[in-house]
Amino acid sequence: MPYGSRLAAIMARRLGRACVYTPSARLAVYLALRRWCRPGARVLMSPVTDDVMLFVVLAAGLRPVLAPVSVRDGNIDPGAVPESVWRGVDAVLTTNLYGMPDRMEELTRRCEDLGIPLFEDAAHAMGTHVAGRPIGTFGTAAAFSLSKHAGGKAGGFLAVESTRACRELEALRDDLLVPGRLGDDLATTLRPLARSAVRGSHLVSPVWRTMQRLGLLERDGYRMDLHAPLLAARASQAPSLTAYEPWMRVDLHGFRNRHGLLVRAPLALRLARLDDDLARRRAGVRVLSETPWAAPALRDRTAHEGALPLFRVPLLVHDRDVLVDRLVRHGIVTGYLFDPPLDDYAGGEFVDPSPDPSAARWFASHVLPADPLLAHSVVTALTRARASEAAAPDLPAAASHDTCSPPHPSPNSPWATGGW
Protein backbone atom coordinates (compact mmCIF):
# COMPACT_ATOMS: atom_id res chain seq x y z
CA MET A 1 0.00 0.00 0.00
CA PRO A 2 1.23 3.55 -0.67
CA TYR A 3 2.85 5.38 2.22
CA GLY A 4 0.24 7.09 4.42
CA SER A 5 -2.67 5.63 2.45
CA ARG A 6 -4.89 5.25 5.54
CA LEU A 7 -4.57 8.94 6.42
CA ALA A 8 -5.04 9.90 2.78
CA ALA A 9 -8.28 7.87 2.64
CA ILE A 10 -9.63 9.63 5.76
CA MET A 11 -8.94 13.04 4.25
CA ALA A 12 -10.36 12.02 0.86
CA ARG A 13 -13.65 11.10 2.53
CA ARG A 14 -13.78 14.48 4.27
CA LEU A 15 -12.95 16.46 1.17
CA GLY A 16 -14.45 14.45 -1.68
CA ARG A 17 -11.16 14.51 -3.59
CA ALA A 18 -8.29 12.09 -4.02
CA CYS A 19 -5.47 12.82 -1.58
CA VAL A 20 -1.77 12.08 -1.23
CA TYR A 21 -0.30 12.00 2.28
CA THR A 22 2.87 14.04 2.82
CA PRO A 23 5.00 14.72 5.92
CA SER A 24 4.19 18.45 5.62
CA ALA A 25 2.13 20.99 3.70
CA ARG A 26 5.28 22.64 2.35
CA LEU A 27 6.30 19.38 0.70
CA ALA A 28 2.76 19.05 -0.68
CA VAL A 29 2.99 22.49 -2.33
CA TYR A 30 6.40 21.61 -3.75
CA LEU A 31 4.99 18.41 -5.28
CA ALA A 32 2.16 20.34 -6.94
CA LEU A 33 4.49 22.96 -8.38
CA ARG A 34 6.87 20.32 -9.75
CA ARG A 35 4.03 18.28 -11.23
CA TRP A 36 2.20 21.07 -13.05
CA CYS A 37 4.78 23.85 -13.70
CA ARG A 38 7.78 23.86 -15.96
CA PRO A 39 11.06 25.33 -14.60
CA GLY A 40 11.08 29.09 -15.00
CA ALA A 41 7.29 29.43 -14.79
CA ARG A 42 5.87 32.50 -13.07
CA VAL A 43 3.58 31.98 -10.07
CA LEU A 44 1.21 34.70 -8.84
CA MET A 45 1.04 34.67 -5.03
CA SER A 46 0.33 36.90 -2.05
CA PRO A 47 3.19 38.82 -0.40
CA VAL A 48 1.48 38.30 2.98
CA THR A 49 2.25 34.63 3.51
CA ASP A 50 4.79 32.43 5.26
CA ASP A 51 8.31 32.99 3.97
CA VAL A 52 8.64 29.21 3.63
CA MET A 53 6.21 29.44 0.68
CA LEU A 54 8.59 31.81 -1.07
CA PHE A 55 11.38 29.26 -0.74
CA VAL A 56 9.11 26.42 -1.87
CA VAL A 57 8.43 28.32 -5.10
CA LEU A 58 12.12 29.10 -5.59
CA ALA A 59 13.11 25.51 -4.84
CA ALA A 60 10.74 24.35 -7.58
CA GLY A 61 12.67 26.53 -10.03
CA LEU A 62 9.85 29.07 -10.40
CA ARG A 63 9.59 32.87 -10.23
CA PRO A 64 7.30 34.38 -7.54
CA VAL A 65 5.11 37.20 -8.88
CA LEU A 66 3.59 39.11 -5.98
CA ALA A 67 0.01 40.32 -6.23
CA PRO A 68 -1.78 43.29 -4.67
CA VAL A 69 -3.85 42.20 -1.69
CA SER A 70 -7.07 43.36 -0.11
CA VAL A 71 -6.58 45.51 2.95
CA ARG A 72 -9.66 43.80 4.41
CA ASP A 73 -8.19 40.29 4.70
CA GLY A 74 -4.63 40.22 3.32
CA ASN A 75 -5.49 37.82 0.48
CA ILE A 76 -4.94 38.36 -3.26
CA ASP A 77 -7.20 41.03 -4.76
CA PRO A 78 -7.81 39.65 -8.27
CA GLY A 79 -9.36 42.90 -9.51
CA ALA A 80 -6.24 44.88 -8.57
CA VAL A 81 -3.89 42.61 -10.54
CA PRO A 82 -3.07 44.42 -13.83
CA GLU A 83 -4.08 42.64 -17.01
CA SER A 84 -0.45 42.66 -18.13
CA VAL A 85 0.46 40.67 -15.01
CA TRP A 86 -2.39 38.20 -15.54
CA ARG A 87 -1.19 37.58 -19.10
CA GLY A 88 2.35 36.95 -17.88
CA VAL A 89 1.76 34.36 -15.15
CA ASP A 90 1.71 30.58 -15.54
CA ALA A 91 -0.01 29.60 -12.27
CA VAL A 92 -1.67 31.04 -9.17
CA LEU A 93 -1.00 30.04 -5.55
CA THR A 94 -3.59 31.13 -2.99
CA THR A 95 -3.02 31.73 0.74
CA ASN A 96 -6.41 31.60 2.52
CA LEU A 97 -4.70 33.68 5.17
CA TYR A 98 -5.57 32.53 8.71
CA GLY A 99 -8.44 30.54 7.15
CA MET A 100 -10.08 33.61 5.61
CA PRO A 101 -10.86 32.23 2.15
CA ASP A 102 -9.41 33.72 -0.99
CA ARG A 103 -11.80 34.92 -3.70
CA MET A 104 -11.97 31.40 -5.06
CA GLU A 105 -14.75 31.77 -7.59
CA GLU A 106 -13.06 34.75 -9.25
CA LEU A 107 -9.61 33.14 -9.16
CA THR A 108 -11.02 29.91 -10.60
CA ARG A 109 -12.63 31.78 -13.50
CA ARG A 110 -9.43 33.70 -14.18
CA CYS A 111 -7.29 30.56 -14.22
CA GLU A 112 -9.75 28.69 -16.42
CA ASP A 113 -9.85 31.57 -18.90
CA LEU A 114 -6.05 31.70 -19.00
CA GLY A 115 -5.65 27.91 -19.07
CA ILE A 116 -3.28 27.90 -16.06
CA PRO A 117 -3.32 25.81 -12.86
CA LEU A 118 -4.72 27.14 -9.60
CA PHE A 119 -2.99 25.84 -6.47
CA GLU A 120 -4.65 26.27 -3.08
CA ASP A 121 -2.50 26.70 -0.01
CA ALA A 122 -5.14 25.41 2.41
CA ALA A 123 -2.84 24.97 5.40
CA HIS A 124 -4.88 27.52 7.37
CA ALA A 125 -8.24 26.61 5.87
CA MET A 126 -9.24 23.09 6.83
CA GLY A 127 -13.00 23.22 7.46
CA THR A 128 -13.50 26.51 5.58
CA HIS A 129 -16.11 26.66 2.79
CA VAL A 130 -16.96 29.05 -0.04
CA ALA A 131 -20.36 28.88 -1.76
CA GLY A 132 -20.99 25.52 -0.12
CA ARG A 133 -17.71 24.00 -1.34
CA PRO A 134 -14.72 23.20 0.89
CA ILE A 135 -11.52 25.10 0.35
CA GLY A 136 -9.30 22.58 -1.39
CA THR A 137 -11.82 21.60 -4.07
CA PHE A 138 -11.52 24.60 -6.39
CA GLY A 139 -8.03 24.35 -7.83
CA THR A 140 -5.87 21.87 -9.66
CA ALA A 141 -4.36 20.84 -6.33
CA ALA A 142 -4.59 21.91 -2.68
CA ALA A 143 -2.15 21.50 0.21
CA PHE A 144 -3.31 20.92 3.80
CA SER A 145 -1.39 20.90 7.08
CA LEU A 146 -2.06 18.61 10.03
CA SER A 147 0.29 20.65 12.20
CA LYS A 148 -2.31 23.43 12.20
CA HIS A 149 -5.90 22.30 12.78
CA ALA A 150 -5.21 18.72 13.84
CA GLY A 151 -2.69 19.88 16.44
CA GLY A 152 0.14 17.57 15.44
CA LYS A 153 3.69 18.57 14.58
CA ALA A 154 3.80 16.74 11.27
CA GLY A 155 1.66 15.59 8.39
CA GLY A 156 -0.07 17.09 5.40
CA PHE A 157 -2.00 16.27 2.27
CA LEU A 158 -2.12 17.20 -1.37
CA ALA A 159 -5.69 16.98 -2.67
CA VAL A 160 -6.02 16.56 -6.45
CA GLU A 161 -8.68 16.08 -9.08
CA SER A 162 -7.75 12.58 -10.31
CA THR A 163 -6.43 9.29 -8.94
CA ARG A 164 -4.03 9.14 -11.89
CA ALA A 165 -2.36 12.33 -10.66
CA CYS A 166 -2.20 10.75 -7.20
CA ARG A 167 -0.10 7.86 -8.45
CA GLU A 168 2.34 10.19 -10.19
CA LEU A 169 2.58 12.41 -7.12
CA GLU A 170 3.13 9.45 -4.79
CA ALA A 171 6.08 8.36 -6.92
CA LEU A 172 7.56 11.88 -6.88
CA ARG A 173 6.97 12.13 -3.12
CA ASP A 174 8.67 8.81 -2.44
CA ASP A 175 11.74 9.97 -4.38
CA LEU A 176 11.96 13.09 -2.18
CA LEU A 177 11.40 11.50 1.24
CA VAL A 178 14.34 10.85 3.52
CA PRO A 179 14.39 7.95 6.00
CA GLY A 180 12.93 8.79 9.38
CA ARG A 181 14.60 7.98 12.69
CA LEU A 182 12.94 6.59 15.80
CA GLY A 183 14.27 9.44 17.94
CA ASP A 184 12.87 12.05 15.57
CA ASP A 185 9.50 10.29 15.44
CA LEU A 186 9.37 10.12 19.22
CA ALA A 187 10.14 13.84 19.53
CA THR A 188 7.49 14.68 16.94
CA THR A 189 4.91 12.64 18.82
CA LEU A 190 5.75 14.05 22.25
CA ARG A 191 6.02 17.71 21.24
CA PRO A 192 2.24 18.38 21.15
CA LEU A 193 1.88 16.66 24.53
CA ALA A 194 4.65 18.80 26.01
CA ARG A 195 3.05 21.92 24.59
CA SER A 196 -0.29 21.01 26.18
CA ALA A 197 1.42 20.36 29.51
CA VAL A 198 3.11 23.77 29.44
CA ARG A 199 -0.20 25.47 28.66
CA GLY A 200 -2.04 23.54 31.33
CA SER A 201 0.50 24.50 33.98
CA HIS A 202 0.38 28.20 32.95
CA LEU A 203 4.11 28.23 32.17
CA VAL A 204 3.94 29.50 28.59
CA SER A 205 5.39 32.92 29.38
CA PRO A 206 8.45 31.78 31.40
CA VAL A 207 9.17 28.89 29.05
CA TRP A 208 8.96 31.14 25.99
CA ARG A 209 11.13 33.85 27.56
CA THR A 210 13.71 31.25 28.56
CA MET A 211 13.83 29.85 25.02
CA GLN A 212 14.29 33.38 23.74
CA ARG A 213 17.15 34.18 26.13
CA LEU A 214 18.92 30.89 25.41
CA GLY A 215 18.72 31.39 21.65
CA LEU A 216 16.57 28.30 21.14
CA LEU A 217 14.24 29.96 18.61
CA GLU A 218 15.16 29.53 14.97
CA ARG A 219 14.06 33.01 13.95
CA ASP A 220 15.31 36.36 15.20
CA GLY A 221 12.11 37.98 13.95
CA TYR A 222 8.87 37.37 12.14
CA ARG A 223 10.83 36.39 9.01
CA MET A 224 13.81 34.05 8.87
CA ASP A 225 17.16 35.44 7.72
CA LEU A 226 17.13 35.57 3.91
CA HIS A 227 20.89 34.86 3.51
CA ALA A 228 20.64 36.57 0.11
CA PRO A 229 24.09 35.73 -1.33
CA LEU A 230 23.69 32.04 -0.50
CA LEU A 231 20.11 32.04 -1.79
CA ALA A 232 21.21 33.60 -5.09
CA ALA A 233 23.93 30.99 -5.48
CA ARG A 234 21.40 28.17 -5.13
CA ALA A 235 19.32 29.37 -8.10
CA SER A 236 21.52 27.48 -10.55
CA GLN A 237 20.62 24.21 -8.81
CA ALA A 238 16.84 24.66 -8.96
CA PRO A 239 14.62 22.77 -9.14
CA SER A 240 16.09 21.08 -6.10
CA LEU A 241 14.66 20.41 -2.68
CA THR A 242 18.09 19.60 -1.25
CA ALA A 243 19.64 22.89 -2.40
CA TYR A 244 16.96 24.92 -0.61
CA GLU A 245 16.68 22.74 2.47
CA PRO A 246 18.32 25.31 4.83
CA TRP A 247 15.27 27.56 4.24
CA MET A 248 12.65 24.86 3.73
CA ARG A 249 13.33 23.13 7.06
CA VAL A 250 13.00 26.16 9.37
CA ASP A 251 10.38 25.54 12.09
CA LEU A 252 9.85 21.99 10.78
CA HIS A 253 13.05 20.02 10.38
CA GLY A 254 11.22 16.83 9.47
CA PHE A 255 9.29 18.37 6.58
CA ARG A 256 10.43 15.54 4.26
CA ASN A 257 10.95 12.73 6.79
CA ARG A 258 9.32 9.39 6.14
CA HIS A 259 7.54 9.21 9.50
CA GLY A 260 6.64 5.82 10.91
CA LEU A 261 3.49 4.60 12.65
CA LEU A 262 4.58 6.30 15.87
CA VAL A 263 3.77 9.62 14.17
CA ARG A 264 1.04 8.59 11.74
CA ALA A 265 -1.18 6.63 14.16
CA PRO A 266 -1.79 9.61 16.51
CA LEU A 267 -2.55 11.78 13.47
CA ALA A 268 -5.41 9.45 12.56
CA LEU A 269 -6.84 9.92 16.04
CA ARG A 270 -6.49 13.68 15.78
CA LEU A 271 -8.30 13.66 12.45
CA ALA A 272 -11.14 11.70 14.04
CA ARG A 273 -11.55 14.50 16.59
CA LEU A 274 -11.24 17.29 14.02
CA ASP A 275 -14.94 18.18 13.87
CA ASP A 276 -15.06 18.78 17.62
CA ASP A 277 -12.00 21.01 17.33
CA LEU A 278 -13.57 22.97 14.47
CA ALA A 279 -16.77 23.47 16.49
CA ARG A 280 -14.76 24.98 19.37
CA ARG A 281 -12.95 27.19 16.90
CA ARG A 282 -16.21 28.49 15.43
CA ALA A 283 -17.37 29.45 18.92
CA GLY A 284 -14.12 31.36 19.48
CA VAL A 285 -14.42 33.12 16.12
CA ARG A 286 -17.88 34.36 17.08
CA VAL A 287 -16.45 35.86 20.29
CA LEU A 288 -13.58 37.60 18.50
CA SER A 289 -15.72 38.81 15.60
CA GLU A 290 -17.79 40.88 18.04
CA THR A 291 -14.76 42.84 19.28
CA PRO A 292 -13.85 46.29 17.93
CA TRP A 293 -10.56 44.87 16.63
CA ALA A 294 -12.09 42.37 14.18
CA ALA A 295 -10.95 42.77 10.56
CA PRO A 296 -13.66 44.12 8.22
CA ALA A 297 -13.74 40.94 6.16
CA LEU A 298 -14.46 38.97 9.33
CA ARG A 299 -17.50 41.09 10.10
CA ASP A 300 -18.68 40.62 6.51
CA ARG A 301 -18.63 36.86 6.93
CA THR A 302 -20.11 36.35 10.38
CA ALA A 303 -23.43 35.51 8.71
CA HIS A 304 -21.69 32.84 6.60
CA GLU A 305 -20.17 30.44 9.11
CA GLY A 306 -18.56 28.26 6.47
CA ALA A 307 -16.33 31.14 5.36
CA LEU A 308 -14.95 31.93 8.82
CA PRO A 309 -11.19 31.89 9.56
CA LEU A 310 -10.95 28.90 11.89
CA PHE A 311 -7.17 28.77 12.27
CA ARG A 312 -6.49 32.32 13.43
CA VAL A 313 -8.78 35.34 13.62
CA PRO A 314 -7.30 38.51 12.07
CA LEU A 315 -7.61 41.44 14.46
CA LEU A 316 -6.40 44.88 13.33
CA VAL A 317 -4.74 46.96 16.04
CA HIS A 318 -2.42 49.88 16.63
CA ASP A 319 0.92 49.14 18.33
CA ARG A 320 0.68 45.54 17.23
CA ASP A 321 4.22 44.58 18.23
CA VAL A 322 3.79 46.00 21.73
CA LEU A 323 0.60 44.00 22.11
CA VAL A 324 2.34 40.83 20.95
CA ASP A 325 4.75 41.26 23.87
CA ARG A 326 1.95 41.94 26.32
CA LEU A 327 0.08 38.83 25.24
CA VAL A 328 3.10 36.71 26.16
CA ARG A 329 2.65 37.90 29.75
CA HIS A 330 -0.83 36.38 29.59
CA GLY A 331 0.56 33.07 28.34
CA ILE A 332 -0.33 33.68 24.68
CA VAL A 333 2.36 33.38 21.99
CA THR A 334 0.91 34.99 18.88
CA GLY A 335 2.85 33.51 15.96
CA TYR A 336 2.01 33.46 12.24
CA LEU A 337 2.94 37.09 11.62
CA PHE A 338 4.10 37.60 8.03
CA ASP A 339 5.73 41.01 8.26
CA PRO A 340 7.24 42.61 6.23
CA PRO A 341 5.53 41.55 2.99
CA LEU A 342 7.64 39.41 0.68
CA ASP A 343 8.27 42.40 -1.61
CA ASP A 344 10.23 44.16 1.11
CA TYR A 345 11.67 40.98 2.58
CA ALA A 346 13.12 39.45 -0.60
CA GLY A 347 13.38 42.33 -3.07
CA GLY A 348 13.46 42.33 -6.84
CA GLU A 349 16.33 39.86 -7.09
CA PHE A 350 14.11 37.00 -5.97
CA VAL A 351 10.53 38.15 -6.72
CA ASP A 352 8.56 40.32 -9.08
CA PRO A 353 7.27 42.95 -6.62
CA SER A 354 3.59 43.81 -6.38
CA PRO A 355 2.51 46.78 -8.53
CA ASP A 356 0.91 48.24 -5.39
CA PRO A 357 2.41 47.04 -2.09
CA SER A 358 0.66 49.61 0.13
CA ALA A 359 -2.24 47.40 1.27
CA ALA A 360 0.09 44.50 2.06
CA ARG A 361 2.36 46.73 4.12
CA TRP A 362 -0.54 48.17 6.10
CA PHE A 363 -2.22 44.83 6.73
CA ALA A 364 1.00 43.01 7.66
CA SER A 365 1.97 45.67 10.19
CA HIS A 366 -1.44 45.90 11.88
CA VAL A 367 -2.80 42.35 11.91
CA LEU A 368 -2.80 40.42 15.17
CA PRO A 369 -3.76 36.79 14.48
CA ALA A 370 -5.70 35.44 17.48
CA ASP A 371 -6.18 31.77 18.22
CA PRO A 372 -9.97 31.22 18.45
CA LEU A 373 -9.38 28.48 21.02
CA LEU A 374 -7.98 31.20 23.29
CA ALA A 375 -10.62 33.79 22.40
CA HIS A 376 -11.67 34.81 25.92
CA SER A 377 -8.06 35.07 27.11
CA VAL A 378 -7.14 37.21 24.10
CA VAL A 379 -10.08 39.55 24.67
CA THR A 380 -9.21 39.89 28.36
CA ALA A 381 -5.56 40.65 27.61
CA LEU A 382 -6.29 43.20 24.88
CA THR A 383 -8.94 44.90 26.99
CA ARG A 384 -6.54 45.26 29.90
CA ALA A 385 -3.92 46.65 27.51
CA ARG A 386 -6.53 49.14 26.25
CA ALA A 387 -5.75 48.07 22.69
CA SER A 388 -7.10 50.43 20.03
CA GLU A 389 -8.49 49.21 16.74
CA ALA A 390 -6.88 50.18 13.44
CA ALA A 391 -9.35 51.16 10.74
CA ALA A 392 -8.47 49.86 7.28
CA PRO A 393 -7.51 52.77 4.97
CA ASP A 394 -10.36 52.16 2.53
CA LEU A 395 -12.94 52.49 5.32
CA PRO A 396 -14.10 55.56 7.26
CA ALA A 397 -11.50 56.27 9.91
CA ALA A 398 -12.57 55.06 13.32
CA ALA A 399 -11.87 57.14 16.37
CA SER A 400 -8.98 55.53 18.17
CA HIS A 401 -6.30 56.33 20.68
CA ASP A 402 -2.97 54.64 21.20
CA THR A 403 -2.59 53.86 24.86
CA CYS A 404 0.32 51.42 24.83
CA SER A 405 3.19 53.53 26.12
CA PRO A 406 6.24 51.19 26.03
CA PRO A 407 8.76 51.83 23.24
CA HIS A 408 7.74 50.25 19.96
CA PRO A 409 9.95 47.18 19.50
CA SER A 410 11.40 46.00 16.24
CA PRO A 411 8.81 44.29 14.03
CA ASN A 412 11.20 41.34 14.12
CA SER A 413 10.20 40.30 17.63
CA PRO A 414 11.82 36.95 18.49
CA TRP A 415 8.78 35.53 20.30
CA ALA A 416 6.40 35.91 17.37
CA THR A 417 7.31 32.96 15.17
CA GLY A 418 5.80 29.53 15.16
CA GLY A 419 2.73 29.13 17.31
CA TRP A 420 1.91 27.07 20.37
N, C-alpha and C positions, 0 to 999 in steps of 0.2 A: 504494500500500500504506500502511496506517496507520503512523504514526511508531513506530519501535522494534519492528515486528512480528516481526523475526527473533529478537530477544532474548525477546520474549513467547512465541514458539513453543517456544524451548528450555526455558523455565521451565514452560510448560504440559505438555510431555512429562515433565518431572521430577515434577510435582505431580499430574497427572491432572485439572487444572482449567483452564478458560479464564483467560488472564492479559492484563492491560493493562500495558504498559511505562510507567514514570514516571521522571522524573529523580531522585526520592528517595522514601523510604518515608513521610516526613511528608506529601508531596503525595498519596501513595496513600491514606493514612488520611483526609485531608481530602476526597478524592473520594468515598470510601465514606460518610462522614458526610453530605455534601451530597446524595448520591443517595438514601439510605434514611431520613434523619431530617428532620423538619420543623423550622424555626426555633423555638427555645425548648424543644426536647426535652431530656430529662434522661438523661445517659449515666453509667452506673455504671462506675467505673474504679479502678485501684489508686493509692494515694498514693505508692507507691514506684516511680516511673517517671520517664523523662526529662521535664524541664519543658517541652520543646518540645511534647509531647503535650497538655499542659494548654492551650497556646496554639492548637494545632490545633483542639481542641474549642471553645474560645472563638471562634476565627475562623469556625467553621462556624455560629455563632449558637446554640450549645447550652450547657447547664448541666452542669458536671462534678459528679457525685455520688460521693464517695470512699468506698470500701468498706473494711471491716476486712480485714487480710491475715493470712496464716499466718506465725508467727514462724519456721517451718522453712524457708521459701523466699521469702518476701516477696511472693507472689502473692495474688490475691483468695481469701478464705476464704468460699465460698458459704454454708456453714452458719452463719457468724457474721453474715451480713447480715440485719437484722430483716425480718420479713414486710412491715411497713409500708413499708420502703424498696423491697423488691422490687416491691410494687404501684404504687410511684410512679415507676419508671424506664421509659424508652422504648427503651433499647438498652444493651448491655454491650460494653465495650472491654477485651480482655485485655491482658496484658503479656508473659507467658512470659519472666520476668525472667532475664537472662543465658542464656536457652535452657532454663531449668528450666520444663517445661510447666505451664500452668495446669490446673485441674481441668476439663478440657474436656468430659468426658462429663456431669458434673453441671451445668456451665454451659449446655451444649447443651439438656439436658432442661428446665432452668429457663426458658430463652428460648423454647423451643417451647411450653411450657405457658402462658407469658404472651403469646405471639404477637408477640415483639419481636426485632429483629435482633441477632445476635452478631457482633461485629467482632473479628478476631484481629490484634493487633499481633505479627507474627512476625519483626520485624527481628532479634531475637536468636536465632531458633529455626529457621533453615534447616537441614534435616537431622534435626530432632527429631521423634520419633513418639510417639503415645499409642495403646495398644491396637491396634498395627499400622497406624495411619493417620498420615500426616504432619500435623504442625501446619500449618494453612493450609487444611485440607479439612473443618473442622468448622462454621465459621460462615458467615454470609451473604457475607462478604468477608474477605480477609486481606492485610495489607501486609507486603512483604519488602524488605530493604535489601541492595543489593550492596556498599555501603560497609563492611559488617561482614564476613560470611563470605567474599565473593569478593575482598576486599582492594582494591577500587577506592575512589574518592572521589566516586562518583556512581552513580546508577541504583537503581531499585526496581521493584516489581511490585505490582499489586493483583490477587489471584486471586479469581475469582467463580464462581458456580454456573452461569451461562448465558452463551452467546455474545451473546444479545440485550442483556444488561446490559453486556457488553463494548463494544458499539457506542455505547451511550449514554454510558458512562464515557469512551471515547476522545474523543467530541465535547466533553464537559465539560472533559477534560484539555487539549485543544487550545485551548480558549478561555482557559485559565489560564496556558499556557506563555508565556514571554517569549523573544524571539530571543536565541540564543546568540552569543557573539563568539569569534573564532578564538583570541585571547589567553587567554580564560577556559578554552576547551577544552584548550589546550596546557598551562596550569597544572594543570588537573584530571588530565590524563594523566600529567604528570611528577611530581606530588606523591607517589604511591605509590612511584615509583622513587627519589625523593630520601629518602623515609622508610627504604626498605630500605638505601640507601647509608649513612645515618647509623647504623642499627643494625649493619650489617656492619663499620663502622669503630670501633665501641664509643664513639661520641660522643654517645649519647642524653643522658646526664646534663649535660655542658656545654652542649649545644645547648638543652636544655629550660630550664636555669637562665638562659641568656642571653636566651631569649625572655621569660622571666618578668621579668627585670630591665628589659628594654627595653619592657615593656608590650605585647608582641605577642600576648598571649593574650586572647581575647574575654571570658573570665569572670574575675572576681576570686575566685570560689569554686566550689563544686560546682554551685550554681545560678546562673543569670544574674540580673542585677538585674531585679526585677519592674517597676519604674517604675509603681507603682500608680496615681497620678493620671492618667497618660497612658493606661494600660491601661483604666481606668474610662471615660475619654472616648471610647475607640474602640468601646465596646459598642453605641452607637447606630448604628454603621455595619455591624455584623455582620448576616448573613454576608458576609464580605469578606476575601479573602486579602491584598489590598493594604493594608488598614487594619492588619493584624496582622503585616505583613512584618518590622518591626524585631525582633520576637521569633522569628518563624518562621525567619529566615535565619541565626540564630546558629549557628556551627560549620559551616554549609553554605550559603554565600551563593548558590550556584547551584541551590538546591532546586527551582526552577521553570524553570530554563533549558532551552531546546530544544537539547540537546547534539547535535553533529554526529557524523560517523563517526569522527573522531579520538578521541572518548570512547567511543562505542558499540562499535567494533570490538575494542578491548582487553577490554571487558567480556565479549564472547562467548568470548574465549580464556580468561578467568578462570573463567567458568562451566564450560568444558570440563574444567578442572582441579579443579573443586570437590570431587569425590569423594576425590581424593588429599588435599586440605586437610582434609576432614572426618575421614579416617582418622587423620591426624596429631593432630587435635584429640582424638579418642577416646582415643588413647594417652596424651595429656597429662592428660585427665580422670581416667584410671585412676590415674596417679601422684598427683594432687592429692587424689583421694577417699580415699587411704590415709593421709593426714596427719591429725594430731589436730585441725586447724583446719577440716576439711570440715564444711559445713552438714549438719544431720541429714537433710534431704530428699535430699541427694546420696548419703549412705550407703544410704538406703532404695532408691535406684534403680540402684545399681551392678550389680545382677543383671539390670537391664532396660536394655541399652545404648541402645535407641532413645530412651529418655526422658532421656538425659544432657544437661546444659547444655554445648553445644559452643562457644558464643561466649565466655563467661567462667565460671569456676568460683567459686561463692560460698563463701568461707572466712569464718569467724566468729572474730574476734580482739578482745582487749583492746588499748587504745591504738592503734586503727586509724589515726588521722591521723598519729601518729608513725611508724608502720610505712610509710605511704604515702611519707613523706619519705625514709625509709631505703631504700626500694626504688629511688627515683630514683638514689641513689648506685650502685646495681647496674645502672643502665641500664634500669630498668623504670618506665614511666609508667603508673600504674594506670588512671585514667579510669573513666567510667561509674559514678560514685558519685552516688546520688540522695538526698541528705541536705541539709536536713531533708525529711520527707514533705510532700506538697503541701498538706496541712491547715495546717501551720505556715508554709509558704512563702507561700501565697497568701491564706489566711484566708477568713472567711465571706463577704466581699464578692464573691469570684470563684468559690467552690466551696461545695458542701454538705459540711461536714466529716464524717469517719468517725464513727460512733457509738462506736467504741473505737479510738483512735489508738495505744494503748500498744505493740502488737506492731510496727506500722510504725516507730515511733520507735526501738525497740530494734534492729530488724533494720537499719534505715538507718544507724545509728550504729556498728554492729559489723561489717557486711559488708565484706569485702575481695575484690573481683572479680579473679580471677587468670586471665590469658591461658593457656589450656592449651598453646599453642605454646611458651610460656616456662616450662613446668611445673618443670623441674629448676632453672632459675635462681631461680624464686620460692621453691622449697623451700630452696635453699641460703641465700638472703638472709634468709628468715624464721627459719631455724634459727640463723644467726649472730646475729640480733637477739634470740634467745631469746623469740620471740613466744609468748604464752600464749593458749590457746583460750578462747572465750567460750561458755559453755553456755547454750542457749536457755532462757528462763524456764520453759517448760512441761516441761522435762526435769530429771532429777536433776542437781543442781549438780555440776560437775566441779571437782576440785581444780585450782587455777590460781594463778599468781603473776605479777604485773606486774613485768617487769624492765626495761622501757624507761624510762630515767630523764629524758630531755630534757623540757622543759616541753611540755604538751599544746597544740598549735597550734590556731588556730581551725578549726572544721570546714569553713570555706570556704577550703581551701588552693588557691592559684592553679595548682598543677601537676597538679590532679586531674581536669581536664575533658578531654573529647575521648578520645583513645586512639591509640596509635601503631601 
